[in-house]
Amino acid sequence: KHRIETEVVKSGEMDRNVNLGRGGIREIEFIVQTLQLLHGGRNPFLQGPQTLPTLQKLVQYRLLDSSEARELAEAYIFLRDVEHRLQMENNQQTHTIPTERKARERLATLMGFASLAEFESAHHAHCGKVRRIYDKLLKAEDPDRSEPLPAMDDAEAWKKLLAQHAFRDSEKAHRLIKEFVEGPGYVHVSPRTSDLARELLPRLLALCPNSPFVTHHSPPTILSDPDRVLARLDSFISAYGARATLYELWTSHPSVFALLLQLFDRSEFLAELAIRTPDMVDELEVSGRLRRSKTTRETLEDLRHGLDDADQKLWLRRYHQVEFMRIGLRDILGLADFEQNVTELSSLAEACLQYAVEVVMRKNRLKSPPFSIIGMGKLGGRELVYGSDLDIVFVASDKIKNMPALQKYAVEVMDLLSAQTELGMVFQTDARLRPDGEKGLLVNTLKSYEEYYRTRAQLWEIQALTRIRFVAGDPSVGEDFQALAALLTNFSRPSQPLAAFAPDWKQQIARMRQRIEKERTPAGKDALAIKTGSGGLIDAEFLAQMFCLENGWQETNTLRALERAKAEKKLPPKAAEELITNYRQLRRIEGILRRWSYVGETELPDDPAPLYRVAVRCGFGDADAFMASVAACRAAIRRVYGETIEEIAVR
């Protein structure tokens, strides 16, 4: 039952789940079944399969007080009625009372109550009686308390214990743990609060390496840096202020406490955000919102709730912070795999761009979008990772009259997302992939783009068009631009004129890859350069883009392009599977690096301590095993890349 409450019941549902929650149906069943197991061998009449008749038998054999049996029976009937009405409503197997007030009012009416308050009072009373009887008969010792902790003043014992748990500075760690339990000295801490803190400490230690506190209840995550986590925890408690309230929350919702510890260990920038807004994490966890993925459309609908806010920059940044935390926590908890994570980040960026266009239209009283925004690079491929810039270009209809006004609107869109404020920025936008780069107009017409790409663009700029996608603004102009890009990037039927196209275009791209590897990989650090080095991410990405150019595919996403190459036998099945599997693994490592620092890291750390921490965050026990795995991934990617380049070159 303890494991059900901590591992199965979703956060925020403990008092709403009529089956598995606190004082629910399962507790009544466990009371009955436990007494059957204890006494049914000697009393065969107790061996019945039904709960209510067995309750009467337990009274008959004086194994249960008659008043308690009556309370359990009344609660069982009440909770079963609630369960049936919940399931009849949508013909789904659900056991959880909804949070929406109208739905709860309807449930109260269906249960025959005159008001929601009367229903909730009855529900609370029944569950309270069940829990009281359950605790009287069955409450077990909390497994997390089984290992005794030293007295707070026994510094030497604590230092020894902390050193065993991989704390590097055990003296500082002991001081912080003492403050965690007793307060910082200038704050009065009640005995109840100190007791709760002592209950929480084994949960912290159970997440540390080599912990004797690890039980089958402990989550599999091991902290890579216990010292930093403890320091972050201290800062978080100071920022939150209400220590007693916080400890009560963590004790009643241990998943929130464990989640915070993992957050502090897995992401530096999200940890800082959590400390600045300390109620954000527990609200996301307790509300159950972490278990929902969101589409671009759903995110945009949420954003529109702020259309009337006077400060749109502030609204965007506040919303973005909460969504970024939600997406990051889903990633840390494993509720979303890597592909889901990059899709959700891309959907958030796309919705923010669409919303920014709506704000600019409203501000300037425009009836229709003034231009189309085209996503390129990782945004175009729906492959954004933490800290990715949004590569965008602005495309206007050829019929447009007032081009200077459009430049102003584009600046306003970018400013809404990229301007630095006290809450930072939403996304860094980058429009330098437009014709003539920073020297060119921010907004160009479709005709201007076509003229540039056909007559002046270099091969790498045409290659970049394999990753374009309409993301916001005027959809008709966006469709026209995508159609133009499809013509320009179909090297199986080269569109003329196209100055960048040459018969040896494949060799040119291969030479470009060689230059990147040579010029962007620091000398002597190829083994750490997971992006630009030999067998790095760019190997697989260039292969995907070459397949798109060669075959006229519009597959903006690298993995989808590689999977299409496999499906259409442009790659041998074994080589394709090897390439895709190892590219996925490297991308996941890149995402974990970015999740920690938020900056565009293209290399693994060369210092042993941070390399160990990266290894643990990636699921390895030590740096050697991690680096061996990375080397094997990259060797496989480079092998397929080399064989495919040779194959492509002769086709």
TIRO-192006 format. One record per residue (C-alpha): residue number from 0; x, y, z. Coordinates in nm, 4 decimals, m for minus. Layout:
BEGIN
k|xx|yy|zz
NUM|X|Y|Z
...
# end
This chain:
BEGIN
k|xx|yy|zz
0|0.0000|0.0000|0.0000
1|0.2906|0.2312|0.0747
2|0.4352|0.1626|m0.2709
3|0.0964|0.2222|m0.4341
4|0.0788|0.5649|m0.2699
5|0.4344|0.6649|m0.3596
6|0.4781|0.4982|m0.6990
7|0.1356|0.4422|m0.8584
8|m0.1063|0.7161|m0.7523
9|m0.0411|1.0327|m0.9506
10|0.0656|1.3439|m0.7649
11|m0.2281|1.5536|m0.6506
12|m0.4690|1.2577|m0.6610
13|m0.4072|1.1021|m0.3185
14|m0.7301|1.2452|m0.1762
15|m0.9255|1.2211|m0.5037
16|m0.8567|0.8626|m0.6102
17|m1.1460|0.6665|m0.4547
18|m0.9801|0.3318|m0.5254
19|m0.6064|0.3620|m0.4522
20|m0.5955|0.6891|m0.2599
21|m0.5925|0.7660|0.1102
22|m0.8921|0.6025|0.2823
23|m1.0032|0.4438|m0.0454
24|m1.1543|0.1133|m0.1556
25|m0.8187|m0.0641|m0.1636
26|m0.7581|0.0061|0.2067
27|m1.0922|m0.1562|0.2957
28|m1.0019|m0.4564|0.0803
29|m0.6568|m0.4827|0.2363
30|m0.8040|m0.4733|0.5888
31|m1.0446|m0.7563|0.5032
32|m0.7919|m0.9641|0.3099
33|m0.5206|m0.9292|0.5753
34|m0.7573|m1.0530|0.8465
35|m0.8592|m1.3377|0.6151
36|m0.4940|m1.4345|0.5654
37|m0.4294|m1.4278|0.9387
38|m0.7396|m1.6187|1.0501
39|m0.8902|m1.7923|0.7474
40|m0.6878|m2.1079|0.7973
41|m0.8472|m2.1755|1.1367
42|m1.1891|m2.0337|1.0390
43|m1.2915|m2.1608|0.6939
44|m1.6051|m1.9453|0.6984
45|m1.3785|m1.6394|0.6536
46|m1.2636|m1.7689|0.3133
47|m1.5206|m1.5737|0.1083
48|m1.4377|m1.3776|m0.2086
49|m1.6671|m1.0802|m0.1397
50|m1.5732|m0.7837|0.0774
51|m1.9050|m0.6850|0.2400
52|m2.0168|m1.0354|0.3496
53|m1.6675|m1.1010|0.4869
54|m1.6879|m0.7846|0.6977
55|m1.9932|m0.9337|0.8715
56|m1.8095|m1.2632|0.9234
57|m1.5167|m1.0760|1.0825
58|m1.7599|m0.9199|1.3312
59|m1.9200|m1.2583|1.3969
60|m1.5817|m1.4101|1.4864
61|m1.4932|m1.1004|1.6922
62|m1.1973|m1.0131|1.4732
63|m1.3344|m0.6659|1.3971
64|m1.5362|m0.4258|1.6083
65|m1.8979|m0.4010|1.4885
66|m1.8896|m0.0198|1.4738
67|m1.5698|m0.0287|1.2671
68|m1.7180|m0.2917|1.0345
69|m2.0257|m0.0734|0.9886
70|m1.8092|0.2320|0.9074
71|m1.6059|0.0298|0.6568
72|m1.9197|m0.1102|0.4910
73|m2.0804|0.2333|0.4611
74|m1.7605|0.3775|0.3186
75|m1.7237|0.0866|0.0758
76|m2.0771|0.1339|m0.0608
77|m2.0311|0.5110|m0.0839
78|m1.6948|0.4881|m0.2621
79|m1.8186|0.2182|m0.5009
80|m2.1134|0.4425|m0.5912
81|m1.8745|0.7313|m0.6592
82|m1.6528|0.5040|m0.8705
83|m1.9495|0.3800|m1.0756
84|m2.0746|0.7317|m1.1472
85|m1.7270|0.8459|m1.2493
86|m1.6994|0.5559|m1.4931
87|m2.0536|0.5955|m1.6296
88|m1.9868|0.9598|m1.7129
89|m1.7382|0.8956|m1.9959
90|m1.7506|0.5156|m2.0166
91|m1.3861|0.5016|m1.9049
92|m1.2100|0.3136|m1.6281
93|m1.1335|0.6013|m1.3957
94|m1.1243|0.6239|m1.0169
95|m1.0326|0.9901|m0.9688
96|m1.2671|1.2725|m0.8714
97|m1.2081|1.5576|m1.1202
98|m1.0584|1.8916|m1.0205
99|m1.2989|2.1031|m1.2295
100|m1.5726|2.2477|m1.0085
101|m1.8571|2.1926|m1.2580
102|m1.7661|1.8259|m1.2945
103|m1.7566|1.7830|m0.9168
104|m2.0906|1.9585|m0.8774
105|m2.2419|1.7220|m1.1338
106|m2.0954|1.4245|m0.9461
107|m2.2443|1.5521|m0.6186
108|m2.5868|1.5773|m0.7845
109|m2.5571|1.2276|m0.9283
110|m2.4729|1.1014|m0.5787
111|m2.7939|1.2586|m0.4445
112|m2.6426|1.5494|m0.2498
113|m2.7974|1.8946|m0.2430
114|m2.4607|2.0707|m0.2739
115|m2.0966|2.0071|m0.3551
116|m1.9998|2.0973|0.0024
117|m2.2242|1.8225|0.1454
118|m2.0795|1.5640|m0.0938
119|m1.7193|1.6589|m0.0193
120|m1.7880|1.6557|0.3546
121|m1.9332|1.3037|0.3296
122|m1.6423|1.1869|0.1135
123|m1.3883|1.3303|0.3567
124|m1.5640|1.1706|0.6553
125|m1.5789|0.8241|0.4977
126|m1.2139|0.8311|0.3891
127|m1.1039|0.9558|0.7302
128|m1.2774|0.6662|0.9076
129|m1.1265|0.4113|0.6677
130|m0.7769|0.5524|0.7122
131|m0.8087|0.5538|1.0903
132|m0.9060|0.1858|1.0969
133|m0.6415|0.0973|0.8375
134|m0.3654|0.2694|1.0385
135|m0.4832|0.0961|1.3558
136|m0.4601|m0.2496|1.1974
137|m0.1954|m0.2291|0.9280
138|0.0283|0.0748|0.9432
139|0.3862|m0.0477|0.8888
140|0.7148|0.1069|0.9848
141|0.8303|0.3493|0.7142
142|1.1160|0.1662|0.5360
143|1.3053|0.4917|0.5023
144|1.3428|0.5083|0.8821
145|1.5034|0.1689|0.9188
146|1.8626|0.3023|0.9213
147|1.9341|0.5184|1.2305
148|2.1045|0.8526|1.1692
149|2.3732|0.9974|1.3963
150|2.2846|1.2736|1.6400
151|2.3109|1.6154|1.4783
152|2.5962|1.7208|1.7080
153|2.8043|1.4100|1.6346
154|3.0137|1.5817|1.3662
155|3.2621|1.2982|1.3184
156|2.9932|1.0356|1.2658
157|2.8171|1.2617|1.0167
158|3.1380|1.3376|0.8259
159|3.2093|0.9672|0.7965
160|2.8545|0.8946|0.6800
161|2.8578|1.1774|0.4268
162|3.1960|1.0751|0.2876
163|3.0529|0.7258|0.2349
164|2.7727|0.8881|0.0331
165|3.0157|1.0615|m0.2080
166|3.0071|1.4087|m0.0508
167|3.3415|1.5733|m0.1278
168|3.3240|1.8421|0.1436
169|3.1731|1.6465|0.4326
170|3.2334|1.9280|0.6816
171|3.0276|2.1785|0.4810
172|2.7671|1.9117|0.4056
173|2.7263|1.8404|0.7785
174|2.6767|2.2111|0.8488
175|2.4059|2.2332|0.5806
176|2.2334|1.9178|0.7059
177|2.2376|2.0545|1.0624
178|2.0716|2.3731|0.9338
179|1.8249|2.1609|0.7372
180|1.7111|1.9953|1.0616
181|1.7614|2.2687|1.3224
182|1.7354|2.5857|1.1138
183|2.0072|2.8444|1.0500
184|2.0216|2.9649|1.4106
185|1.8347|3.2917|1.3753
186|1.5146|3.1036|1.2847
187|1.3045|2.9186|1.5424
188|1.2262|2.5662|1.4268
189|0.9564|2.3659|1.6042
190|1.0178|2.0075|1.7193
191|0.7615|1.8931|1.4610
192|0.9579|2.0603|1.1798
193|1.2856|1.9043|1.2982
194|1.1188|1.5624|1.3120
195|0.9951|1.6029|0.9551
196|1.3449|1.7046|0.8444
197|1.4882|1.3868|1.0002
198|1.2278|1.1852|0.8089
199|1.3385|1.3494|0.4843
200|1.7129|1.3005|0.5278
201|1.7129|0.9259|0.4445
202|1.5337|1.0110|0.1194
203|1.8210|1.2428|0.0287
204|2.0878|0.9923|0.1286
205|1.9103|0.7124|m0.0606
206|1.9769|0.9014|m0.3844
207|2.3513|0.9249|m0.3200
208|2.6052|0.6732|m0.4507
209|2.6865|0.3742|m0.2237
210|2.3874|0.4440|m0.0004
211|2.2841|0.1857|0.2629
212|1.9480|0.3660|0.2643
213|1.8632|0.2434|m0.0861
214|1.5555|0.0189|m0.0698
215|1.3126|m0.1187|m0.3241
216|1.1159|0.2019|m0.2623
217|1.4063|0.4187|m0.3758
218|1.3972|0.5647|m0.7261
219|1.6732|0.4452|m0.9594
220|1.8221|0.7912|m1.0066
221|2.1621|0.8463|m0.8437
222|2.2860|1.1996|m0.7796
223|2.5971|1.2940|m0.9731
224|2.6952|1.5760|m0.7338
225|2.5472|1.5447|m0.3806
226|2.7409|1.8514|m0.2557
227|2.5867|2.0798|m0.5162
228|2.2404|1.9317|m0.4626
229|2.2588|1.9946|m0.0872
230|2.3750|2.3533|m0.1425
231|2.0906|2.4101|m0.3903
232|1.8438|2.2606|m0.1434
233|1.9612|2.5054|0.1228
234|1.9161|2.7992|m0.1179
235|1.5700|2.6759|m0.2156
236|1.4548|2.6509|0.1476
237|1.5845|3.0033|0.2169
238|1.3982|3.1362|m0.0894
239|1.0762|2.9544|0.0048
240|1.0822|3.0916|0.3588
241|0.8089|2.8815|0.5226
242|1.0261|2.5897|0.6310
243|0.7527|2.4125|0.8298
244|0.5041|2.4305|0.5423
245|0.7660|2.3082|0.2972
246|0.8635|2.0063|0.5066
247|0.4973|1.9140|0.5553
248|0.4508|1.9249|0.1784
249|0.7595|1.7120|0.1122
250|0.6609|1.4561|0.3759
251|0.3061|1.4180|0.2420
252|0.4254|1.4309|m0.1199
253|0.7682|1.2616|m0.1202
254|0.7673|1.2625|m0.5001
255|0.7966|1.6445|m0.4914
256|1.1044|1.6227|m0.2667
257|1.2680|1.3564|m0.4852
258|1.1869|1.5585|m0.7962
259|1.3543|1.8693|m0.6571
260|1.6688|1.6748|m0.5704
261|1.6839|1.5323|m0.9221
262|1.6215|1.8777|m1.0692
263|1.9084|2.0304|m0.8690
264|2.1367|1.7534|m0.9953
265|2.0268|1.7435|m1.3599
266|1.9893|2.1083|m1.4635
267|2.1766|2.4125|m1.3398
268|1.9575|2.6672|m1.5173
269|1.6297|2.5007|m1.4119
270|1.7608|2.4833|m1.0537
271|1.8193|2.8586|m1.0601
272|1.4690|2.9133|m1.1975
273|1.3224|2.6916|m0.9235
274|1.5047|2.8903|m0.6530
275|1.3773|3.2199|m0.7989
276|1.0191|3.0868|m0.8105
277|1.0138|2.8227|m0.5351
278|0.6443|2.7296|m0.5563
279|0.6621|2.6420|m0.9277
280|0.7919|2.2861|m0.8995
281|0.5514|2.1582|m0.6340
282|0.2555|2.3209|m0.8157
283|0.3488|2.1419|m1.1385
284|0.3966|1.8081|m0.9617
285|0.0925|1.8194|m0.7325
286|m0.1381|1.9440|m1.0112
287|m0.0514|1.6479|m1.2334
288|0.0434|1.8767|m1.5252
289|0.3794|1.7032|m1.5635
290|0.2055|1.3997|m1.7072
291|0.0557|1.5921|m1.9992
292|0.2267|1.6620|m2.3273
293|0.1061|1.9707|m2.5142
294|0.0728|2.0477|m2.8826
295|0.1515|2.3788|m3.0491
296|m0.2206|2.4539|m3.0726
297|m0.2818|2.3854|m2.7027
298|0.0145|2.6016|m2.6034
299|m0.1062|2.8869|m2.8249
300|m0.4529|2.8662|m2.6665
301|m0.2903|2.8972|m2.3236
302|m0.0849|3.1961|m2.4367
303|m0.3956|3.3737|m2.5656
304|m0.5242|3.3996|m2.2085
305|m0.2703|3.6811|m2.1712
306|m0.3662|3.8858|m2.4769
307|m0.5118|4.1623|m2.2582
308|m0.2053|4.1930|m2.0348
309|m0.0522|4.5395|m2.0475
310|0.3039|4.4042|m2.0567
311|0.3222|4.1343|m2.3228
312|0.6949|4.0772|m2.2752
313|0.6363|4.0021|m1.9085
314|0.3442|3.7685|m1.9849
315|0.5424|3.5758|m2.2453
316|0.8391|3.5320|m2.0129
317|0.6282|3.4195|m1.7179
318|0.4430|3.1672|m1.9301
319|0.7636|3.0491|m2.0949
320|0.9331|2.9907|m1.7588
321|0.6533|2.7662|m1.6335
322|0.6363|2.5716|m1.9612
323|1.0125|2.5364|m1.9784
324|1.0139|2.3994|m1.6245
325|0.7287|2.1605|m1.7082
326|0.9081|2.0303|m2.0180
327|1.2401|2.0039|m1.8314
328|1.0871|1.8110|m1.5423
329|0.9140|1.5714|m1.7818
330|1.2558|1.5109|m1.9337
331|1.4299|1.4612|m1.5978
332|1.1612|1.2225|m1.4732
333|1.1652|1.0206|m1.7940
334|0.8001|1.1063|m1.8643
335|0.9083|1.2110|m2.2138
336|1.1810|1.0412|m2.4164
337|1.4357|1.2447|m2.6104
338|1.2277|1.2685|m2.9300
339|0.9218|1.3805|m2.7321
340|1.1310|1.6356|m2.5456
341|1.2668|1.8061|m2.8579
342|0.9185|1.8019|m3.0127
343|0.7684|1.9712|m2.7058
344|1.0438|2.2355|m2.6990
345|0.9848|2.2986|m3.0709
346|0.6074|2.3238|m3.0168
347|0.6634|2.5800|m2.7406
348|0.8869|2.7884|m2.9679
349|0.6403|2.7657|m3.2564
350|0.3478|2.8723|m3.0352
351|0.5483|3.1679|m2.8972
352|0.6267|3.2854|m3.2517
353|0.2628|3.2532|m3.3545
354|0.1525|3.4415|m3.0455
355|0.4105|3.7162|m3.1051
356|0.2698|3.7674|m3.4570
357|m0.0819|3.7981|m3.3094
358|0.0395|4.0564|m3.0557
359|0.2083|4.2629|m3.3288
360|m0.1042|4.2442|m3.5474
361|m0.3215|4.3589|m3.2592
362|m0.0851|4.6411|m3.1660
363|m0.0663|4.7708|m3.5251
364|m0.4334|4.6966|m3.6063
365|m0.3514|4.4595|m3.8889
366|m0.6304|4.2402|m4.0249
367|m0.4024|3.9703|m4.1609
368|m0.0450|3.8538|m4.0930
369|0.2020|4.0852|m4.2707
370|0.4474|3.8059|m4.3576
371|0.5256|3.4405|m4.3140
372|0.7881|3.3215|m4.0644
373|0.9908|3.0253|m4.1863
374|1.1738|2.8080|m3.9350
375|1.5164|2.6808|m4.0344
376|1.7775|2.4560|m3.8754
377|1.6654|2.2843|m3.5556
378|1.3399|2.4807|m3.5468
379|1.2618|2.3767|m3.9032
380|1.3365|2.0138|m3.8165
381|1.1436|2.0255|m3.4869
382|1.4695|1.9304|m3.3133
383|1.5189|2.2135|m3.0627
384|1.7262|2.1361|m2.7548
385|1.7658|2.3522|m2.4450
386|1.9195|2.6877|m2.5327
387|1.8753|2.6527|m2.9101
388|1.8403|2.9747|m3.1066
389|1.5390|3.0072|m3.3342
390|1.6721|3.0350|m3.6896
391|1.3983|3.2191|m3.8813
392|1.3470|3.4206|m4.1976
393|1.0598|3.6560|m4.2829
394|0.8929|3.6208|m4.6250
395|0.6370|3.8653|m4.7647
396|0.3984|3.8411|m5.0571
397|0.5153|3.9884|m5.3873
398|0.2063|4.2145|m5.3749
399|0.3206|4.3945|m5.0628
400|0.3377|4.7743|m5.0907
401|0.4876|4.9061|m4.7671
402|0.8136|4.7135|m4.7119
403|0.9567|4.9563|m4.4483
404|0.6548|4.8869|m4.2227
405|0.7173|4.5130|m4.2509
406|1.0765|4.5573|m4.1319
407|0.9376|4.7293|m3.8220
408|0.6836|4.4517|m3.7573
409|0.9543|4.1866|m3.7859
410|1.1722|4.3723|m3.5338
411|0.8734|4.3849|m3.2958
412|0.8195|4.0083|m3.3253
413|1.1847|3.9354|m3.2532
414|1.1936|4.1871|m2.9684
415|0.8942|4.0236|m2.7976
416|1.0868|3.6984|m2.7760
417|1.4528|3.8043|m2.7568
418|1.4693|4.1301|m2.5608
419|1.6520|4.0932|m2.2282
420|1.4334|4.1803|m1.9275
421|1.4488|4.1149|m1.5550
422|1.2977|3.7734|m1.6370
423|1.5456|3.7081|m1.9176
424|1.4252|3.6252|m2.2676
425|1.1874|3.3725|m2.4204
426|1.4001|3.2499|m2.7129
427|1.6987|3.4028|m2.8911
428|1.5880|3.4634|m3.2495
429|1.8403|3.4619|m3.5319
430|1.7484|3.5894|m3.8787
431|2.0998|3.5864|m4.0295
432|2.0171|3.3057|m4.2742
433|1.8246|3.5567|m4.4864
434|1.9644|3.6767|m4.8229
435|2.2920|3.8656|m4.7728
436|2.2860|3.7862|m4.3999
437|2.2994|4.0791|m4.1572
438|2.3520|4.3213|m4.4469
439|2.0234|4.2274|m4.6149
440|1.6660|4.3333|m4.5432
441|1.5015|4.1600|m4.2497
442|1.1884|4.0951|m4.4587
443|1.2107|4.0052|m4.8268
444|0.9464|3.9200|m5.0837
445|0.9106|3.5711|m5.2218
446|1.0401|3.6937|m5.5578
447|1.3504|3.8416|m5.3935
448|1.4236|3.5126|m5.2205
449|1.3922|3.3211|m5.5464
450|1.6219|3.5620|m5.7299
451|1.8825|3.5381|m5.4518
452|1.8762|3.1595|m5.4221
453|1.8934|3.1068|m5.7983
454|2.1706|3.3512|m5.8762
455|2.3805|3.4327|m5.5676
456|2.3320|3.1703|m5.2944
457|2.6127|2.9297|m5.2105
458|2.5685|2.5528|m5.1891
459|2.5492|2.5542|m4.8070
460|2.2552|2.7974|m4.8278
461|2.0665|2.5625|m5.0607
462|2.1568|2.2763|m4.8289
463|2.0030|2.4752|m4.5403
464|1.6729|2.4881|m4.7334
465|1.6314|2.1138|m4.6771
466|1.5372|2.2056|m4.3173
467|1.2810|2.4807|m4.3686
468|0.9250|2.4775|m4.2388
469|0.6444|2.7326|m4.2137
470|0.5914|2.8122|m3.8447
471|0.3910|3.1368|m3.8120
472|0.2231|3.4230|m3.9943
473|0.0699|3.4060|m4.3433
474|0.0209|3.0372|m4.4319
475|m0.0282|3.0965|m4.8062
476|0.3084|3.2727|m4.8388
477|0.4587|2.9978|m4.6234
478|0.3260|2.7303|m4.8590
479|0.4648|2.9183|m5.1602
480|0.8076|2.9426|m4.9947
481|0.8050|2.5710|m4.9155
482|0.7144|2.4952|m5.2762
483|1.0059|2.7119|m5.3924
484|1.2417|2.5345|m5.1519
485|1.1213|2.1978|m5.2833
486|1.2218|2.3020|m5.6376
487|1.5584|2.4414|m5.5340
488|1.6603|2.1406|m5.3224
489|1.5600|1.8681|m5.5709
490|1.8992|1.7827|m5.7190
491|1.7531|1.4779|m5.8917
492|1.5912|1.7326|m6.1271
493|1.7978|2.0494|m6.0827
494|1.5854|2.3616|m6.1192
495|1.7472|2.6103|m6.3540
496|1.8969|2.8555|m6.3173
497|2.0642|2.7554|m5.9902
498|2.4158|2.8916|m5.9530
499|2.4941|2.6762|m5.6477
500|2.4345|2.3494|m5.8319
501|2.7324|2.1694|m5.9839
502|2.7832|1.8067|m6.0900
503|3.0313|1.7587|m5.8049
504|2.7954|1.8979|m5.5367
505|2.8316|1.5814|m5.3248
506|3.2079|1.6140|m5.3132
507|3.1693|1.9822|m5.2231
508|2.9508|1.8938|m4.9254
509|3.1989|1.6232|m4.8185
510|3.4815|1.8796|m4.8340
511|3.2672|2.1232|m4.6332
512|3.2274|1.8558|m4.3650
513|3.6063|1.8037|m4.3598
514|3.6629|2.1766|m4.3072
515|3.4140|2.1857|m4.0184
516|3.5845|1.8891|m3.8544
517|3.9278|2.0470|m3.8941
518|3.8449|2.4102|m3.8110
519|3.5804|2.3754|m3.5368
520|3.7264|2.0843|m3.3404
521|3.9860|2.2028|m3.0862
522|4.3282|2.0475|m3.1388
523|4.3716|1.7248|m2.9467
524|4.0080|1.7105|m2.8344
525|3.8445|1.5072|m3.1085
526|3.7399|1.2393|m2.8553
527|3.5352|1.5030|m2.6702
528|3.3863|1.6786|m2.9755
529|3.0541|1.4947|m3.0084
530|2.9201|1.7418|m3.2647
531|3.2005|1.8489|m3.4956
532|3.4538|1.5685|m3.4438
533|3.4960|1.2444|m3.6346
534|3.1703|1.0502|m3.6213
535|2.9977|1.3422|m3.4513
536|2.6403|1.4622|m3.4945
537|2.7235|1.6575|m3.8108
538|2.8215|1.3362|m3.9915
539|2.4661|1.2014|m3.9600
540|2.3034|1.5405|m4.0254
541|2.5028|1.5984|m4.3446
542|2.4136|1.2494|m4.4656
543|2.0441|1.3199|m4.4074
544|2.0647|1.6498|m4.5968
545|2.2551|1.4878|m4.8854
546|1.9857|1.2205|m4.9167
547|1.7206|1.4952|m4.9281
548|1.9061|1.6858|m5.2003
549|1.9816|1.3752|m5.4031
550|1.6238|1.2462|m5.3970
551|1.4194|1.5650|m5.3756
552|1.2778|1.4761|m5.0318
553|1.1246|1.7393|m4.8058
554|1.2172|1.5741|m4.4773
555|1.3233|1.8519|m4.2422
556|1.3823|1.6216|m3.9446
557|1.7168|1.4384|m3.9431
558|1.5854|1.1138|m3.7936
559|1.2884|1.1012|m4.0301
560|1.5195|1.1583|m4.3261
561|1.7506|0.8768|m4.2121
562|1.4552|0.6452|m4.1506
563|1.3263|0.7242|m4.5004
564|1.6693|0.6411|m4.6407
565|1.6423|0.3075|m4.4634
566|1.2855|0.2451|m4.5858
567|1.3709|0.3313|m4.9469
568|1.6947|0.1306|m4.9316
569|1.9240|0.4261|m4.9912
570|2.1246|0.2721|m4.7075
571|2.1796|m0.1000|m4.6402
572|1.9420|m0.2068|m4.3575
573|2.2185|m0.2929|m4.1112
574|2.4108|0.0298|m4.1771
575|2.0920|0.2378|m4.1535
576|1.9967|0.0844|m3.8195
577|2.3485|0.1364|m3.6871
578|2.3512|0.4997|m3.7976
579|2.0053|0.5794|m3.6565
580|2.0646|0.4062|m3.3215
581|2.3985|0.5744|m3.2568
582|2.2840|0.9155|m3.3794
583|1.9919|0.8947|m3.1346
584|2.2332|0.8167|m2.8520
585|2.4620|1.1114|m2.9332
586|2.1638|1.3456|m2.9633
587|2.0439|1.2310|m2.6215
588|2.3867|1.3080|m2.4734
589|2.3814|1.6521|m2.6365
590|2.0387|1.7129|m2.4838
591|2.1616|1.6142|m2.1367
592|2.4597|1.8500|m2.1712
593|2.2304|2.1331|m2.2785
594|1.9811|2.0541|m2.0030
595|2.2534|2.1181|m1.7476
596|2.4080|2.4363|m1.8832
597|2.1582|2.5719|m2.1412
598|2.4480|2.6813|m2.3646
599|2.5458|2.5261|m2.6952
600|2.8074|2.2810|m2.5721
601|2.9616|2.0817|m2.8548
602|3.2266|1.9076|m2.6453
603|3.2332|1.6876|m2.3381
604|3.4313|1.8258|m2.0413
605|3.7984|1.7254|m2.0268
606|3.8227|1.7602|m1.6483
607|3.7605|1.4244|m1.4712
608|3.5151|1.5576|m1.2082
609|3.2609|1.7212|m1.4446
610|3.3059|1.4334|m1.6921
611|3.2047|1.1901|m1.4168
612|2.8955|1.4006|m1.3450
613|2.7980|1.3995|m1.7126
614|2.8462|1.0215|m1.7181
615|2.6114|0.9713|m1.4227
616|2.3502|1.2028|m1.5734
617|2.3682|0.9938|m1.8891
618|2.3043|0.6758|m1.6918
619|2.6604|0.5411|m1.6515
620|2.8355|0.4425|m1.3305
621|3.1706|0.5963|m1.4242
622|3.3400|0.8114|m1.6874
623|3.5376|0.5265|m1.8460
624|3.2263|0.3277|m1.9349
625|3.0604|0.6450|m2.0624
626|3.3529|0.7450|m2.2859
627|3.3802|0.3906|m2.4217
628|3.0133|0.4043|m2.5181
629|3.0544|0.7471|m2.6816
630|3.3588|0.6259|m2.8765
631|3.1663|0.3203|m2.9998
632|2.8733|0.5402|m3.1107
633|3.0981|0.7745|m3.3021
634|3.3013|0.4957|m3.4625
635|2.9784|0.3416|m3.5926
636|2.8523|0.6755|m3.7291
637|3.1850|0.7536|m3.8985
638|3.2004|0.4073|m4.0507
639|2.8550|0.4436|m4.2077
640|2.9318|0.8035|m4.3084
641|3.2552|0.7042|m4.4848
642|3.0965|0.4121|m4.6685
643|2.7946|0.6206|m4.7715
644|3.0002|0.9161|m4.8930
645|3.1919|0.6827|m5.1192
646|2.8682|0.5267|m5.2407
647|2.6993|0.8646|m5.3010
648|3.0029|0.9996|m5.4831
649|2.9741|0.7363|m5.7572
650|2.5964|0.7511|m5.8008
# end
